Amino acid sequence: MKSLECSVTSEMFKNAFNFGIDYFVNPDKVVKDRTGTKQRGLGQILDDQMIGKIVEYGVCAIIKQNNNNLKEVIPDNIVKSEFEYGQPDIIRIKEKKGKERDAEIFIEVKNSPKNYEWLSVYDSQFDGMKKWEKKHITSKTKTDKIFVIFASLLDKQGERVFADDVDSGEHGFNKDELERIETSKIELVKEVETEIKCNSKTAEKIVNSGGQTPPKNSKKKTDNVKAYLTDYEKEKYFDCLSIDTQRGIKNLNNLKTTFVRRKSDVLGAFLKYKKLSEKFDFFYNLDDFKVKIDYVVLGKELDDMKKGGKSKQFPKDDFWASPEIFFKDKHGGPSLVKIRSTSKSKSQNGKLLKNVNEIGMKKKLTNKFLRENINKYQNPNFYSFPKQFGDIHFSEEINIFKSEKKSTGKVEVEENRQPNMKIILEVKNEISVSSDFLGEFNLTPETYYIHLWTRLEKLKNRVDIAIPKRILDQQINDEELQERIKIIAQNI
């Protein structure tokens, strides 16, 4: 919906650039990278800070346009030496008649992260918000006083923009770029045909693959594997090419990354606007960007579920599990699992595998049962099915099995070693699965296991208050999201 978006202006870019400069020159600000070992330069700081501030300015503009531009919404633009969780991102409001006052509700603006599955704030941050709420309660405010807004910066292709994002893409090429790619490809195909005496179809596959074989963890039957070379093809064909031809093929496959995602670099776009050099013409124009609001979370939704909210607390130094418990990994797709040996008779199922035990028909799995029968190794310990996830309910009875294999994970103390335990669901009909906390899942007739995984390499380092993004996707539609923005615009 257009009222959840706004175009990015040159003023937003300039203010974000100046904020990044102020941040860099402040001696109290940390300018090391995430490892804490390497200093970030001005360019990296500007990339990191500009995107977040542009998103913030865009949210202010969206709030303003949802109140017919009657209020000027003023964000906090001061770089403070000490970060204060208890301060809102929007601090002042200027009425149409010129009167300026403090904002009357707490707005926290967050840049929607990559591949995020949780809408969360730190526990200490939420405490600061609630302290602000108590201090600023007035009889005039008839609405929620805390709102956390998740928003994204999008480029002209509708792709989300991140400071470190140079992933490949298949769109956004102009005519000259397409011609350059196609010409290079035709020349390389001819070179490959000549060098190794193969047919044009094989030569084209070698060029398109970039000389790569499938990742070790990929499935042989998935469509994307067709774009790769087999180990045999790589050894017989690609490895026999000259070094120059191999390098040319790899460079061709890097062009898509260079042409598409790097065009949306915000610092590059701003320097193009400043007309410092014609070389910056490579980047998008400032008006090729827009800000879009993805979610608005109410303060009361961040309160514990016992109080009517939607959130749970996840402690520090714990495993940060994905709410997608029926999916194998970040590539998606149901995690099908074999539980029986192959039967010689077509009319009978094979015998259960030796590591699989049948539990029986169930319509509900309690959290206690799940915690006792599912675990995940995360160095240096095993972690159980999260207690926050609650019970799991099925729309009809299904057959439940347990898989238990000897652990191969390294443990600091041998006594801590546990078997890898999974629960397997044999689904005969299309069913719905529900959890009060995780929301609804729809499973088609297959055999699944409940799997715990995480995108984090390490354990959590803070206490989080979190809501699964998937449950808001199911419960909050665009109309409801629009209504929340209007409530903010009217009451801020």
C-alpha positions in Angstrom: 0.0 0.0 0.0 1.4 3.4 -1.0 0.6 4.9 2.4 3.2 2.5 3.9 5.9 3.8 1.6 7.7 7.0 0.7 10.3 8.1 -1.8 13.7 9.0 -0.5 14.7 12.6 -0.9 18.1 14.3 -1.4 17.5 16.0 2.0 17.2 12.6 3.7 20.5 11.5 2.1 22.3 14.7 3.1 21.1 14.5 6.7 22.1 10.8 6.9 25.5 11.5 5.4 26.1 14.3 8.0 25.0 12.0 10.8 27.5 9.4 9.6 30.3 12.0 9.7 29.3 13.1 13.2 29.3 9.5 14.3 32.8 8.8 12.9 34.4 11.9 14.4 32.9 11.3 17.9 35.8 9.8 19.9 33.5 7.9 22.2 31.9 5.9 19.3 33.2 2.4 18.6 34.5 2.1 15.0 35.7 -1.5 15.1 34.1 -4.2 13.0 31.9 -7.0 14.4 34.9 -9.1 15.3 36.3 -6.2 17.4 39.7 -6.6 15.9 39.7 -4.3 12.8 39.0 -0.6 12.6 36.2 0.4 10.2 37.0 3.3 7.9 34.8 6.3 7.2 33.3 4.6 4.2 32.2 1.6 6.2 30.8 3.8 9.0 28.9 5.9 6.4 27.4 2.8 4.8 26.3 1.4 8.2 24.9 4.6 9.6 23.3 6.1 6.5 21.0 3.2 5.7 19.6 3.2 9.3 19.1 7.0 9.3 17.5 7.1 5.8 15.0 4.4 7.1 14.3 6.6 10.1 13.7 9.7 8.0 11.5 7.7 5.7 9.4 6.5 8.6 8.9 10.1 9.7 7.8 11.0 6.2 5.3 8.2 6.1 3.8 9.2 9.5 3.5 12.8 8.2 1.8 11.8 5.0 -0.7 9.7 7.0 -1.8 12.8 8.9 -2.3 14.9 5.7 1.1 16.6 6.3 -0.4 18.5 9.3 2.6 17.6 11.6 6.3 17.9 11.0 7.8 14.7 12.6 11.4 15.4 13.9 13.8 12.5 14.6 16.7 12.5 17.0 19.7 13.6 14.9 22.2 14.1 17.7 25.1 11.6 18.1 25.3 10.9 21.8 28.5 9.7 23.4 26.4 7.2 25.5 23.5 5.4 23.9 20.2 5.7 25.8 17.7 2.9 25.4 15.0 4.9 27.1 14.9 7.6 24.4 12.6 7.5 21.4 13.8 7.9 17.8 11.2 10.5 17.1 11.5 13.3 19.7 9.8 16.4 18.5 6.6 17.4 16.7 6.0 20.7 14.9 2.3 21.5 14.4 1.2 23.2 11.1 0.7 26.5 12.9 4.4 26.4 14.0 4.0 25.3 17.6 6.8 22.8 18.5 6.4 20.2 21.3 7.7 16.8 22.5 6.4 13.6 20.9 3.6 12.1 23.0 4.2 8.5 22.1 7.3 6.4 22.1 8.5 5.4 18.6 11.4 3.0 18.1 12.5 2.6 14.4 14.4 -0.5 13.4 15.9 -1.3 10.1 14.5 -4.7 9.2 17.5 -7.1 9.3 18.4 -9.8 6.7 16.5 -13.0 6.7 14.8 -12.2 10.0 12.4 -14.5 11.7 11.9 -12.6 15.0 10.6 -9.1 15.8 12.6 -8.4 19.0 14.0 -5.8 21.3 16.5 -6.2 24.1 15.0 -6.7 27.5 16.9 -3.6 28.8 15.7 -1.6 25.8 12.0 -2.5 26.6 12.5 -1.6 30.2 13.7 1.9 29.1 10.6 2.2 26.9 8.3 1.4 29.8 10.0 3.9 32.1 9.5 6.6 29.4 5.8 5.5 29.2 5.2 5.9 32.9 6.9 9.3 32.9 5.0 10.7 29.9 1.5 9.3 30.6 -1.1 12.0 30.0 -4.9 11.9 30.1 -4.9 13.2 26.5 -3.3 10.1 25.1 -6.1 7.5 24.4 -3.9 5.0 22.6 -0.9 2.7 23.1 2.2 4.8 24.0 4.9 2.4 22.7 5.3 1.4 19.0 8.3 -0.4 17.5 8.4 0.1 13.7 10.4 -2.2 11.4 11.1 -0.7 8.0 13.3 -1.3 4.9 15.2 0.7 2.4 14.4 -0.6 -1.1 16.1 0.1 -4.4 14.4 0.7 -7.8 14.0 -3.1 -8.3 12.2 -3.4 -4.9 15.2 -5.2 -3.4 16.2 -4.5 0.2 19.4 -2.6 0.6 22.1 -3.5 3.2 25.6 -2.1 3.8 27.3 -5.4 3.1 24.9 -6.9 0.5 26.5 -7.7 -2.9 24.6 -10.9 -3.7 24.0 -11.7 -7.3 20.7 -10.8 -9.1 19.1 -11.4 -12.4 17.4 -8.0 -13.1 18.2 -4.3 -13.3 20.7 -4.4 -16.3 20.6 -1.6 -18.8 21.0 -2.2 -22.5 24.8 -1.7 -22.6 25.3 -4.0 -19.6 23.2 -6.8 -21.2 25.1 -6.4 -24.4 28.4 -6.6 -22.6 27.4 -9.7 -20.7 26.0 -11.5 -23.8 29.1 -10.6 -26.0 31.5 -11.9 -23.4 29.5 -15.1 -23.0 29.4 -15.8 -26.8 33.2 -15.3 -27.0 33.9 -17.5 -24.1 31.6 -20.3 -25.4 33.6 -20.3 -28.7 36.9 -20.4 -26.8 35.8 -23.3 -24.7 34.6 -25.3 -27.8 37.9 -24.7 -29.5 40.2 -25.5 -26.5 38.6 -28.8 -25.4 36.9 -29.8 -28.6 33.4 -30.1 -27.0 29.9 -29.3 -28.4 28.3 -25.9 -28.0 25.8 -27.2 -25.4 28.6 -28.5 -23.1 30.6 -25.3 -23.6 27.6 -23.1 -22.7 27.0 -25.1 -19.5 30.7 -24.7 -18.5 30.5 -21.0 -19.0 27.1 -20.6 -17.2 28.3 -22.6 -14.2 31.4 -20.5 -13.6 33.3 -23.7 -13.3 31.5 -24.5 -10.0 30.3 -27.8 -8.7 27.3 -28.0 -6.3 27.9 -27.0 -2.6 28.5 -30.1 -0.5 25.2 -29.7 1.4 23.0 -29.4 -1.7 20.5 -32.1 -2.7 21.2 -33.8 -6.0 17.6 -33.6 -7.1 17.1 -29.9 -6.7 16.7 -27.8 -9.8 19.5 -25.3 -8.9 22.1 -28.1 -9.0 21.6 -28.3 -12.8 23.4 -25.0 -13.1 26.6 -26.6 -11.7 29.1 -28.9 -13.2 29.4 -32.5 -11.9 32.8 -33.4 -10.4 33.4 -35.5 -13.6 32.6 -32.5 -15.9 34.8 -30.2 -13.9 37.7 -32.5 -14.1 37.3 -33.5 -17.7 36.3 -30.1 -19.1 36.8 -27.0 -16.9 40.1 -28.0 -15.4 41.5 -28.7 -18.9 41.0 -25.1 -20.0 43.7 -22.5 -20.1 44.2 -20.3 -17.0 43.1 -17.3 -19.0 39.8 -18.9 -20.1 39.1 -20.2 -16.6 39.6 -16.6 -15.3 37.4 -15.2 -18.0 34.5 -17.5 -17.1 34.8 -16.6 -13.5 34.9 -12.9 -14.2 31.8 -13.2 -16.4 29.8 -14.7 -13.6 31.0 -11.9 -11.3 29.5 -9.3 -13.6 26.0 -9.8 -12.4 27.0 -9.1 -8.8 28.9 -6.0 -9.9 26.1 -4.6 -12.1 23.1 -5.3 -9.9 23.6 -5.1 -6.2 26.5 -2.7 -6.1 24.4 -0.1 -7.9 22.3 0.3 -4.8 25.2 1.4 -2.6 23.9 4.4 -0.7 27.2 6.2 -0.4 27.9 5.7 -4.1 24.4 7.1 -5.0 25.0 10.1 -2.8 28.4 10.8 -4.3 26.8 10.6 -7.8 24.3 13.2 -6.7 27.2 15.5 -5.6 28.6 15.1 -9.2 32.2 14.5 -7.9 33.1 12.3 -10.9 31.4 10.8 -13.9 32.6 7.4 -12.6 29.8 7.6 -10.0 27.2 7.4 -12.8 27.4 3.6 -12.3 25.2 4.0 -9.1 21.4 4.5 -8.8 20.0 8.0 -8.5 18.7 9.1 -5.1 15.1 9.0 -6.3 15.5 5.3 -7.2 15.2 4.5 -3.5 12.2 4.3 -1.2 11.4 3.4 2.4 8.7 0.8 3.2 7.2 0.0 6.7 7.1 -3.8 7.2 5.7 -4.2 10.7 4.4 -2.1 13.6 4.6 -3.8 16.9 2.6 -2.4 19.9 4.2 -2.1 23.3 1.4 -4.3 24.8 2.3 -7.0 22.2 5.9 -7.0 23.6 4.6 -7.7 27.1 4.6 -11.4 28.2 1.9 -13.6 26.7 0.5 -14.1 30.3 -0.4 -10.4 30.2 -2.1 -10.7 26.8 0.9 -10.0 24.7 2.5 -12.0 21.9 6.1 -12.2 23.2 8.4 -14.4 25.2 11.7 -13.7 26.9 14.8 -15.5 25.5 17.7 -15.4 28.0 21.3 -14.6 27.4 23.8 -17.4 26.6 21.0 -19.6 25.2 20.4 -21.2 21.8 18.5 -18.9 19.5 16.2 -21.4 17.7 14.3 -20.7 14.5 10.5 -20.7 14.7 10.4 -22.6 11.5 10.5 -26.0 13.2 9.3 -28.1 10.2 12.0 -26.9 7.9 15.4 -28.4 7.5 17.6 -25.3 6.9 17.8 -21.8 5.6 17.2 -22.9 2.1 13.7 -23.9 3.0 11.6 -26.9 1.9 10.1 -29.6 4.1 12.7 -31.9 5.8 11.6 -35.3 4.6 13.0 -38.2 6.5 13.1 -41.9 6.0 11.8 -44.0 8.9 11.4 -47.4 7.3 13.5 -49.8 5.3 12.4 -50.4 1.7 9.8 -53.2 1.6 10.0 -55.9 -1.0 6.2 -56.0 -1.0 4.4 -53.0 -2.6 1.4 -53.5 -0.4 3.4 -53.3 2.9 5.6 -50.8 4.6 9.1 -51.8 5.4 10.4 -52.3 8.9 11.2 -49.3 11.1 14.9 -48.4 10.9 16.9 -49.4 14.0 17.2 -45.9 15.3 13.5 -45.1 15.0 10.9 -46.0 17.7 7.1 -45.6 17.2 5.3 -43.6 19.9 1.8 -43.8 18.6 -1.1 -41.7 17.4 -1.3 -38.2 18.9 -3.3 -35.0 18.4 -1.1 -32.9 20.8 2.5 -32.9 21.8 3.1 -31.1 25.1 6.1 -28.9 25.6 7.4 -31.2 28.3 7.4 -34.1 25.9 9.1 -32.0 23.2 11.8 -30.8 25.5 12.5 -34.4 26.6 12.7 -35.8 23.1 14.2 -33.1 20.9 17.6 -31.5 21.2 20.2 -29.6 19.1 24.0 -29.6 19.5 25.4 -26.0 19.7 29.0 -25.9 20.9 29.7 -26.7 23.7 26.4 -28.1 24.8 23.1 -29.7 23.7 20.0 -27.5 23.9 16.4 -28.8 24.2 13.3 -27.8 22.3 12.6 -24.2 23.7 10.1 -24.0 26.5 8.9 -20.7 25.0 7.5 -22.5 21.9 4.8 -24.2 24.0 2.6 -27.2 23.1 2.0 -28.3 19.5 -1.6 -29.2 18.4 -2.6 -31.1 15.3 -5.9 -30.8 13.5 -6.2 -34.6 13.5 -4.3 -37.5 15.0 -1.0 -38.4 13.3 1.5 -41.1 14.0 4.5 -40.0 16.0 8.0 -41.5 16.0 11.3 -40.8 17.7 14.7 -40.9 16.1 17.7 -41.3 18.4 21.2 -41.5 17.0 24.6 -41.5 18.7 26.0 -37.9 18.8 29.1 -37.2 16.9 29.4 -33.6 18.1 32.5 -32.6 20.1 31.9 -31.9 23.7 34.3 -30.5 26.3 33.3 -33.1 28.9 32.5 -36.6 27.6 29.8 -37.0 30.3 27.9 -34.2 28.6 27.5 -36.2 25.4 23.9 -36.9 24.5 22.2 -38.7 21.6 20.7 -36.6 18.8 17.0 -36.8 19.3 14.3 -35.8 16.8 10.5 -36.3 16.7 9.1 -37.6 13.4 5.6 -36.9 12.1 4.0 -39.3 9.6 1.4 -37.1 7.9 -1.2 -39.0 5.9 -3.6 -36.1 5.0 -3.2 -32.3 4.7 -3.3 -31.0 8.3 -2.8 -27.8 10.2 -0.4 -27.6 13.1 -0.6 -24.8 15.7 1.2 -23.3 18.6 -0.1 -20.4 20.6 3.3 -18.8 20.3 4.5 -19.8 16.9 1.2 -19.6 15.0 -0.1 -22.0 12.3 1.7 -24.4 10.0 0.2 -26.3 7.1 1.7 -29.7 6.3 1.0 -31.8 3.2 1.1 -35.7 3.2 4.8 -36.5 3.9 7.0 -37.6 6.7 8.7 -34.7 8.6 10.9 -34.3 11.6 10.7 -31.4 14.0 14.1 -29.8 13.6 15.9 -27.1 15.5 18.3 -24.8 13.8 19.7 -21.3 14.0 21.3 -18.7 11.8 23.5 -17.6 14.6 27.0 -19.2 14.9 27.2 -18.3 18.6 24.9 -18.3 21.6 22.8 -15.2 22.3 24.7 -12.4 24.2 21.7 -10.5 25.4 18.2 -11.0 26.9 15.6 -10.6 24.2 11.9 -9.9 24.2 10.8 -11.6 20.9 7.7 -12.3 18.8 7.9 -14.7 15.9 7.6 -12.8 12.6 5.5 -15.6 11.2 2.6 -15.1 13.7 2.3 -11.4 12.8 2.3 -12.3 9.1 -0.7 -14.5 9.8 -2.5 -12.1 12.1 -1.7 -8.6 10.9 -2.7 -7.8 7.3 -1.9 -4.6 5.3 -5.2 -2.9 6.4 -4.4 -3.5 10.1 -0.8 -2.3 9.5 -2.2 0.8 7.8 -4.5 1.5 10.7 -1.6 1.3 13.2 0.3 3.9 11.2 -2.8 6.2 11.2 -3.1 5.8 15.0 0.5 6.9 15.3 0.1 9.8 13.0 -3.0 11.1 14.9 -1.6 10.7 18.4 2.1 11.4 18.1 
